Amino acid sequence: MRSYAAVDLGASSGRVMVGRVGPDALELSEAHRFPNRPVRLAEGLRWDILGLYRGVLDGLRAAGRVDSVGIDSWAVDYGLLDADGALLGNPVHYRDARTEGIAEKVGASVPAEELYAATGLQYAPFNTLYQLAAARSTAQFAQARRLLLVPDLISYWLTGEQGTELTNASTTQLIDPRTRTWSYDVAGRLGIDLGLFAPLRQPGDPAGVLRPEVLEETGLTGPVPVTAVGSHDTASAVAAVPATGERFAYICTGTWSLAGLELTAPVLTEESRAANFTNELGLDGTVRYLRNIMGLWLLQECQRAWGEPDLETLLREAGGVPELRSVVDAGDAAFLAPGRMPERIAEACRASGQPVPVTRAEVTRCILDSLALAHRRAVEDAQRLAGHVVDVVYVVGGGTRNALLCQLTADACGLPVVAGATEAAALGNVLVQARAHGLVGDLPAMRALLARTQPLTRYTPRGDAARWRAAEARLAAR
């Protein structure tokens, strides 16, 4: 058995997990969990990156002796370094408003159709490309000599070495998913200097060793290597889908729901672009063909507005509310910004002529039904657009704890749902490190180990699928 530290930074919390891996064993425990609270300044919404780094150091101290460290986080956001390697200000939060109207300006140089054909990335206003276009005229950007995506920035502080891990780079809208390297044509047409980025790394590549100062701070004994993993947390989570075949869809649940397929080649058609599917890169030459859905962010924001009531009580009460009474589009950018979420959901229902949810239970049920309906649309559309039929849906991540959402997803999709790998991103992170050290084999072997060692729950579809088709039609007609 060897031990690996997985630094897993989510949009609302960070954690350092310790995975112990052997020939037929995979155990995961939590060393340290810490909040990730963005800060609103006069200039906009920013990440507290130093607070996150403090949490990482505290977590590594709590983890104790480990054979390697791997880092994954949310996508698209970055830090800028000056010529001395010092950070130029706190990284901007992807929910900041600075990219409003930027897509139209980018489109004047590279039309949306051409941008998708070159990079395969769905439109999202916070994509790194749009953030760079918004930042280009700032004094801070003028001083920048290096750009590091968030997990690469943490890795740099730990090791002093710079790199850009590929799975996360693929979310910048500057990577060609066919060649799996930079799209120099897109960058050139938009005046983006790709020299800002450090050299690309693959999952499993060595990323340096912990600096002496870090060893002293954490109490670890060196050398402790840092290993590049699927540093986009969704890449690590998809690697941890405990599938036993190829005919599966996945839904990575958390603040976002990422629903789609694992393919061997990107889908770059105009129809795919119009359906807002993205082609992000995964392990071993795979493509994560998926749609971003607002996810449990909707419920998290409601809980915040309600004073953080007990989630189990909310879900139990929501289970008693009639299903599909009211639904909203869980992919609507109108729900992207924080604040007033219960009122905004009620307003969307009122505007579409549906019953307006009033109680907390009704709002919660509206959210869960809407997420299940969005999962259904994504799974059906992905199969049609990719010509890839599935017979099971795997749900991984924090949403596996939400039995009502898992059952509703099975009902909506009309397919069995297998829920497990709650800490999927951390598990995928650990397994890539273990594979780099020769403890596990290829991606199917990693998944087979997960299927043997992790608790899984199967949900069988119930009821009449016509109800979900009718709800879908209500949304389409609004």
C-alpha positions as CSV (number, residue, x, y, z in Angstrom):
1,M,0.0,0.0,0.0
2,R,1.2,3.5,-0.9
3,S,-0.3,6.8,0.2
4,Y,-1.2,9.7,-2.1
5,A,-2.4,13.2,-1.2
6,A,-5.1,14.5,-3.4
7,V,-5.6,18.3,-3.3
8,D,-9.1,18.8,-4.6
9,L,-10.3,22.4,-4.8
10,G,-13.9,23.0,-5.6
11,A,-15.8,26.2,-6.1
12,S,-17.3,26.2,-2.6
13,S,-14.7,24.2,-0.6
14,G,-11.3,22.7,-0.8
15,R,-10.1,19.4,0.7
16,V,-6.9,17.4,1.0
17,M,-7.7,13.7,0.8
18,V,-5.4,10.8,1.4
19,G,-5.7,7.7,-0.8
20,R,-4.1,4.4,0.0
21,V,-3.7,2.1,-3.0
22,G,-2.6,-1.5,-3.2
23,P,-3.0,-4.3,-5.8
24,D,-6.7,-4.8,-4.9
25,A,-7.3,-2.0,-2.4
26,L,-8.4,1.7,-2.7
27,E,-9.1,3.6,0.5
28,L,-9.8,7.3,0.8
29,S,-9.9,9.4,3.9
30,E,-10.2,13.1,4.5
31,A,-7.2,14.9,6.0
32,H,-8.5,18.4,6.0
33,R,-11.4,20.4,4.5
34,F,-11.6,24.1,4.3
35,P,-14.0,26.7,2.9
36,N,-13.5,28.5,-0.5
37,R,-15.2,31.8,-0.1
38,P,-14.7,34.4,-2.8
39,V,-14.4,38.0,-1.8
40,R,-16.2,40.9,-3.5
41,L,-13.9,43.9,-3.8
42,A,-14.4,47.3,-5.4
43,E,-13.0,46.0,-8.7
44,G,-15.1,42.8,-8.7
45,L,-15.4,39.2,-7.5
46,R,-12.0,37.6,-6.6
47,W,-10.8,34.2,-5.3
48,D,-9.0,34.2,-1.9
49,I,-6.2,32.2,-3.4
50,L,-3.8,32.7,-0.4
51,G,-6.5,31.4,1.9
52,L,-6.8,28.3,-0.4
53,Y,-3.0,27.8,-0.4
54,R,-3.0,28.1,3.4
55,G,-5.7,25.3,3.4
56,V,-3.5,23.2,1.2
57,L,-0.5,23.5,3.5
58,D,-2.6,22.7,6.5
59,G,-4.0,19.7,4.7
60,L,-0.6,18.4,3.7
61,R,0.5,18.7,7.3
62,A,-2.6,16.7,8.5
63,A,-2.0,14.1,5.7
64,G,1.3,13.0,7.1
65,R,3.8,10.9,5.1
66,V,2.7,10.5,1.5
67,D,4.4,9.2,-1.6
68,S,3.2,11.9,-3.9
69,V,0.9,14.9,-4.2
70,G,-1.6,15.7,-7.0
71,I,-3.7,18.9,-7.5
72,D,-7.0,19.4,-9.2
73,S,-9.5,22.3,-9.2
74,W,-12.3,24.0,-11.0
75,A,-11.5,25.2,-14.5
76,V,-10.9,28.4,-16.6
77,D,-9.6,30.7,-13.8
78,Y,-5.9,31.7,-13.6
79,G,-3.3,33.8,-11.8
80,L,-0.9,36.1,-13.5
81,L,2.8,36.3,-12.5
82,D,5.3,39.1,-13.1
83,A,8.9,38.7,-14.4
84,D,10.0,37.7,-10.9
85,G,7.3,35.0,-10.6
86,A,5.2,37.0,-8.1
87,L,1.4,36.9,-8.2
88,L,-0.2,40.0,-9.7
89,G,-3.3,40.3,-7.6
90,N,-6.0,37.8,-6.6
91,P,-7.4,35.6,-9.5
92,V,-10.7,36.9,-10.9
93,H,-13.7,34.7,-10.1
94,Y,-15.4,33.2,-13.2
95,R,-18.7,34.6,-12.0
96,D,-17.3,38.2,-12.1
97,A,-19.1,40.4,-14.6
98,R,-16.1,41.6,-16.5
99,T,-16.8,39.3,-19.5
100,E,-20.2,40.8,-20.2
101,G,-20.4,41.7,-23.9
102,I,-16.9,40.2,-24.6
103,A,-18.2,37.3,-26.7
104,E,-19.5,39.7,-29.3
105,K,-16.1,41.4,-29.5
106,V,-14.3,38.1,-29.9
107,G,-16.9,37.0,-32.5
108,A,-15.9,39.9,-34.7
109,S,-12.5,38.4,-35.1
110,V,-13.4,34.7,-34.9
111,P,-17.0,33.9,-35.6
112,A,-18.6,31.5,-33.1
113,E,-18.9,28.8,-35.8
114,E,-15.2,29.0,-36.6
115,L,-14.2,29.1,-32.9
116,Y,-16.2,25.9,-32.2
117,A,-14.8,24.1,-35.2
118,A,-11.3,24.9,-34.1
119,T,-11.6,24.3,-30.3
120,G,-14.8,22.3,-29.8
121,L,-15.6,24.3,-26.6
122,Q,-19.2,25.2,-25.8
123,Y,-20.0,28.9,-25.3
124,A,-19.7,30.0,-21.7
125,P,-19.2,33.7,-20.9
126,F,-16.5,32.8,-18.4
127,N,-14.2,30.7,-20.7
128,T,-10.6,31.7,-20.2
129,L,-10.5,33.1,-23.8
130,Y,-13.1,35.7,-22.9
131,Q,-11.4,36.4,-19.6
132,L,-8.2,37.1,-21.4
133,A,-10.0,39.4,-23.9
134,A,-11.5,41.3,-21.0
135,A,-8.2,41.6,-19.2
136,R,-6.0,42.6,-22.1
137,S,-6.3,46.3,-21.6
138,T,-5.5,46.3,-17.9
139,A,-2.3,47.4,-16.3
140,Q,-2.0,44.1,-14.5
141,F,-2.1,42.2,-17.7
142,A,0.5,44.4,-19.2
143,Q,2.9,43.4,-16.4
144,A,2.2,39.7,-16.8
145,R,4.9,37.4,-18.0
146,R,3.3,34.0,-17.1
147,L,-0.3,32.7,-16.8
148,L,-0.9,29.7,-14.6
149,L,-4.3,28.0,-14.2
150,V,-5.4,27.6,-10.6
151,P,-4.1,24.1,-10.0
152,D,-0.8,24.9,-11.8
153,L,-0.4,28.0,-9.7
154,I,-0.8,25.9,-6.5
155,S,1.7,23.4,-7.9
156,Y,4.1,26.2,-8.7
157,W,4.0,27.5,-5.2
158,L,4.6,24.0,-3.8
159,T,7.5,23.1,-6.2
160,G,8.9,26.3,-7.9
161,E,8.3,24.6,-11.3
162,Q,5.8,25.8,-13.9
163,G,3.6,23.8,-16.2
164,T,0.2,23.8,-17.8
165,E,-1.7,20.5,-17.4
166,L,-3.6,19.5,-20.6
167,T,-7.0,18.5,-19.3
168,N,-7.5,21.9,-17.7
169,A,-5.8,23.7,-20.6
170,S,-8.5,22.3,-22.8
171,T,-11.1,24.4,-20.9
172,T,-9.4,27.7,-22.0
173,Q,-10.9,27.6,-25.5
174,L,-7.4,27.8,-26.9
175,I,-6.7,24.0,-27.4
176,D,-7.4,22.1,-30.6
177,P,-9.0,18.8,-29.3
178,R,-7.9,16.9,-32.4
179,T,-4.2,17.7,-32.0
180,R,-4.4,18.0,-28.2
181,T,-2.1,21.1,-28.4
182,W,-2.6,24.9,-28.7
183,S,-4.7,26.4,-31.4
184,Y,-2.2,28.9,-32.8
185,D,-4.6,30.1,-35.4
186,V,-7.3,31.1,-32.9
187,A,-4.7,32.7,-30.5
188,G,-3.1,34.6,-33.4
189,R,-6.4,36.0,-34.7
190,L,-7.3,37.2,-31.2
191,G,-3.9,38.6,-30.3
192,I,-3.3,36.2,-27.4
193,D,0.3,35.4,-26.7
194,L,0.5,31.7,-26.0
195,G,4.0,32.3,-24.6
196,L,2.2,33.4,-21.5
197,F,1.4,29.7,-20.8
198,A,4.0,27.3,-19.3
199,P,4.8,24.1,-21.3
200,L,2.0,21.6,-21.5
201,R,2.0,18.6,-19.1
202,Q,0.1,15.3,-19.4
203,P,-1.7,13.5,-16.5
204,G,1.0,11.4,-14.8
205,D,3.9,13.6,-15.7
206,P,6.3,14.6,-12.9
207,A,5.7,18.2,-11.7
208,G,8.6,18.7,-9.4
209,V,9.2,18.1,-5.7
210,L,8.0,20.0,-2.6
211,R,10.3,22.9,-1.9
212,P,12.3,22.9,1.4
213,E,10.2,25.7,2.7
214,V,7.0,23.7,2.1
215,L,8.5,20.6,3.8
216,E,9.3,22.7,6.8
217,E,5.8,24.3,6.8
218,T,4.1,20.9,6.5
219,G,6.4,18.8,8.6
220,L,6.9,16.3,5.7
221,T,10.2,14.6,5.0
222,G,11.4,15.0,1.5
223,P,11.7,14.3,-1.3
224,V,8.0,14.4,-1.9
225,P,7.1,14.5,-5.6
226,V,4.2,16.3,-7.1
227,T,2.5,14.5,-9.9
228,A,0.4,16.1,-12.6
229,V,-3.1,14.6,-12.6
230,G,-6.2,15.4,-14.5
231,S,-6.0,18.8,-12.9
232,H,-9.5,19.9,-14.1
233,D,-11.6,18.3,-11.4
234,T,-14.1,17.0,-13.9
235,A,-11.3,15.2,-15.8
236,S,-10.3,13.5,-12.5
237,A,-14.0,12.7,-11.7
238,V,-14.6,11.2,-15.1
239,A,-11.5,9.0,-14.7
240,A,-13.2,7.8,-11.5
241,V,-16.4,6.7,-13.1
242,P,-16.7,3.0,-12.1
243,A,-17.9,1.8,-15.5
244,T,-17.3,-1.7,-16.6
245,G,-18.0,-1.1,-20.4
246,E,-18.1,1.6,-23.0
247,R,-21.9,2.1,-23.3
248,F,-22.3,4.6,-20.5
249,A,-23.1,8.2,-19.9
250,Y,-21.8,10.1,-16.8
251,I,-23.0,13.0,-14.7
252,C,-20.5,14.6,-12.4
253,T,-22.6,16.3,-9.8
254,G,-21.7,19.1,-7.5
255,T,-21.9,22.9,-7.8
256,W,-22.2,22.1,-11.5
257,S,-23.6,19.1,-13.3
258,L,-21.4,17.9,-16.1
259,A,-23.4,15.4,-18.2
260,G,-22.2,13.6,-21.2
261,L,-20.1,10.8,-22.8
262,E,-16.5,9.7,-23.0
263,L,-15.4,9.5,-26.7
264,T,-12.2,8.8,-28.6
265,A,-12.6,11.8,-30.9
266,P,-14.3,15.3,-30.6
267,V,-17.7,16.1,-32.2
268,L,-17.2,19.5,-34.0
269,T,-20.4,19.8,-36.0
270,E,-22.5,22.9,-36.2
271,E,-25.4,20.9,-34.7
272,S,-23.2,20.1,-31.7
273,R,-22.3,23.8,-31.3
274,A,-25.9,24.8,-31.4
275,A,-26.7,22.3,-28.7
276,N,-23.9,23.8,-26.5
277,F,-21.9,20.7,-26.0
278,T,-18.2,20.9,-25.2
279,N,-15.2,18.8,-26.1
280,E,-12.8,18.8,-23.2
281,L,-9.8,16.5,-23.0
282,G,-9.5,13.5,-20.6
283,L,-7.1,10.8,-19.8
284,D,-5.5,8.5,-22.3
285,G,-6.6,10.3,-25.5
286,T,-10.2,10.5,-24.5
287,V,-12.6,13.4,-25.0
288,R,-15.1,14.5,-22.4
289,Y,-18.1,15.3,-24.6
290,L,-20.5,17.0,-22.2
291,R,-22.9,19.8,-21.4
292,N,-22.5,22.2,-18.4
293,I,-25.7,22.4,-16.3
294,M,-26.0,24.8,-13.4
295,G,-26.1,21.9,-10.9
296,L,-26.6,22.0,-7.2
297,W,-25.5,25.6,-7.2
298,L,-29.2,26.4,-7.5
299,L,-29.9,24.6,-4.2
300,Q,-26.7,25.8,-2.5
301,E,-27.7,29.4,-3.2
302,C,-31.2,28.9,-1.9
303,Q,-29.8,27.3,1.2
304,R,-27.6,30.4,1.7
305,A,-30.6,32.7,1.3
306,W,-32.6,30.6,3.8
307,G,-29.9,30.7,6.4
308,E,-28.4,27.2,5.8
309,P,-31.3,24.9,6.8
310,D,-30.6,21.2,7.2
311,L,-30.3,19.6,3.7
312,E,-31.8,16.2,4.7
313,T,-34.9,17.9,6.0
314,L,-35.2,19.9,2.8
315,L,-34.9,16.8,0.7
316,R,-37.4,14.8,2.8
317,E,-40.0,17.6,2.6
318,A,-39.3,18.0,-1.2
319,G,-40.0,14.3,-1.6
320,G,-43.6,15.0,-0.5
321,V,-44.2,17.7,-3.1
322,P,-45.9,16.6,-6.4
323,E,-43.3,16.0,-9.1
324,L,-42.9,18.2,-12.2
325,R,-45.3,20.8,-10.9
326,S,-42.9,23.5,-12.0
327,V,-39.6,23.3,-13.8
328,V,-37.0,25.8,-15.0
329,D,-34.1,25.6,-17.4
330,A,-31.2,24.5,-15.2
331,G,-28.7,25.6,-17.9
332,D,-30.0,29.1,-18.2
333,A,-27.3,31.7,-17.7
334,A,-29.9,33.8,-15.8
335,F,-29.0,31.6,-12.7
336,L,-25.2,32.1,-13.0
337,A,-24.8,35.0,-10.7
338,P,-25.1,34.6,-6.9
339,G,-28.0,36.2,-4.9
340,R,-31.8,36.0,-4.7
341,M,-32.0,32.5,-6.0
342,P,-35.4,31.5,-4.5
343,E,-36.9,34.7,-5.9
344,R,-35.3,34.2,-9.4
345,I,-36.6,30.6,-9.6
346,A,-40.1,31.8,-8.6
347,E,-39.9,34.6,-11.3
348,A,-38.9,32.1,-14.0
349,C,-41.8,29.9,-13.1
350,R,-44.2,32.9,-13.1
351,A,-42.9,34.1,-16.5
352,S,-43.5,30.7,-18.1
353,G,-47.0,30.4,-16.8
354,Q,-46.3,27.6,-14.3
355,P,-47.4,27.4,-10.6
356,V,-45.0,29.5,-8.6
357,P,-43.2,27.6,-5.9
358,V,-43.6,29.3,-2.5
359,T,-42.4,27.1,0.3
360,R,-38.8,25.9,0.7
361,A,-40.0,22.3,-0.1
362,E,-41.6,23.5,-3.3
363,V,-38.6,25.5,-4.5
364,T,-36.3,22.5,-3.6
365,R,-38.5,20.1,-5.6
366,C,-38.6,22.5,-8.5
367,I,-34.8,22.6,-8.5
368,L,-34.4,18.8,-8.3
369,D,-37.0,18.1,-11.0
370,S,-35.3,20.7,-13.2
371,L,-31.9,19.2,-12.7
372,A,-33.2,15.7,-13.6
373,L,-34.9,17.1,-16.7
374,A,-31.6,18.8,-17.7
375,H,-29.7,15.6,-17.2
376,R,-32.3,13.8,-19.4
377,R,-31.8,16.4,-22.2
378,A,-28.0,16.2,-22.0
379,V,-27.8,12.4,-22.1
380,E,-30.3,12.1,-25.0
381,D,-28.7,14.9,-27.0
382,A,-25.2,13.6,-26.5
383,Q,-26.2,10.1,-27.8
384,R,-27.8,11.6,-30.8
385,L,-25.1,14.1,-31.7
386,A,-22.2,11.6,-31.1
387,G,-23.9,8.5,-32.5
388,H,-23.0,6.7,-29.3
389,V,-25.8,4.7,-27.6
390,V,-25.7,4.1,-23.8
391,D,-27.5,1.7,-21.5
392,V,-26.6,3.1,-18.1
393,V,-25.9,6.4,-16.5
394,Y,-23.2,6.8,-13.8
395,V,-23.5,9.6,-11.3
396,V,-20.4,10.6,-9.4
397,G,-19.5,13.4,-7.1
398,G,-21.4,15.1,-4.3
399,G,-24.8,14.5,-5.8
400,T,-24.5,10.8,-5.1
401,R,-25.6,11.6,-1.5
402,N,-28.8,13.0,-2.9
403,A,-30.9,9.9,-3.3
404,L,-34.0,11.9,-4.5
405,L,-32.0,13.5,-7.3
406,C,-30.4,10.2,-8.4
407,Q,-33.9,8.5,-8.5
408,L,-35.4,11.4,-10.4
409,T,-32.5,11.3,-12.9
410,A,-33.2,7.6,-13.5
411,D,-36.9,8.3,-14.0
412,A,-36.1,11.2,-16.4
413,C,-33.5,9.4,-18.5
414,G,-35.4,6.1,-18.5
415,L,-32.1,4.4,-17.8
416,P,-30.7,2.7,-14.7
417,V,-28.5,5.1,-12.7
418,V,-25.5,3.8,-10.8
419,A,-24.3,6.2,-8.1
420,G,-21.0,6.0,-6.4
421,A,-17.5,7.5,-6.1
422,T,-18.8,10.4,-4.0
423,E,-15.3,12.0,-3.9
424,A,-14.8,11.2,-7.6
425,A,-12.3,14.0,-8.3
426,A,-10.1,13.0,-5.4
427,L,-10.3,9.3,-6.3
428,G,-9.3,10.0,-9.9
429,N,-6.5,12.2,-8.7
430,V,-5.2,9.5,-6.5
431,L,-5.4,6.8,-9.2
432,V,-3.4,8.8,-11.7
433,Q,-0.7,9.3,-9.1
434,A,-0.8,5.5,-8.3
435,R,-0.6,4.7,-12.0
436,A,2.4,7.0,-12.4
437,H,4.1,4.9,-9.7
438,G,3.1,1.6,-11.4
439,L,0.5,0.4,-8.9
440,V,-2.5,0.3,-11.3
441,G,-2.8,-0.2,-15.0
442,D,-4.7,1.6,-17.8
443,L,-8.0,3.5,-17.5
444,P,-10.2,0.3,-17.6
445,A,-8.0,-1.2,-14.9
446,M,-8.5,1.9,-12.8
447,R,-12.2,1.7,-13.2
448,A,-12.3,-1.9,-12.4
449,L,-10.5,-1.2,-9.1
450,L,-13.1,1.5,-8.3
451,A,-16.0,-0.8,-9.1
452,R,-14.6,-3.5,-6.8
453,T,-13.8,-1.2,-3.9
454,Q,-16.3,1.6,-3.8
455,P,-19.9,1.4,-2.5
456,L,-22.4,1.8,-5.4
457,T,-26.2,2.3,-5.4
458,R,-28.4,1.4,-8.4
459,Y,-31.6,3.3,-9.1
460,T,-34.1,1.7,-11.5
461,P,-36.4,4.0,-13.6
462,R,-39.9,4.4,-12.3
463,G,-43.2,5.8,-13.7
464,D,-44.2,7.0,-17.2
465,A,-41.6,8.8,-19.3
466,A,-44.4,10.8,-20.9
467,R,-44.5,13.0,-17.9
468,W,-40.9,14.1,-18.5
469,R,-41.5,14.7,-22.2
470,A,-44.5,16.9,-21.3
471,A,-42.3,18.9,-18.8
472,E,-39.7,19.3,-21.5
473,A,-42.3,20.5,-23.9
474,R,-43.4,23.2,-21.4
475,L,-39.9,24.5,-21.2
476,A,-39.4,24.5,-25.0
477,A,-42.6,26.4,-25.4
478,R,-41.8,29.3,-23.1
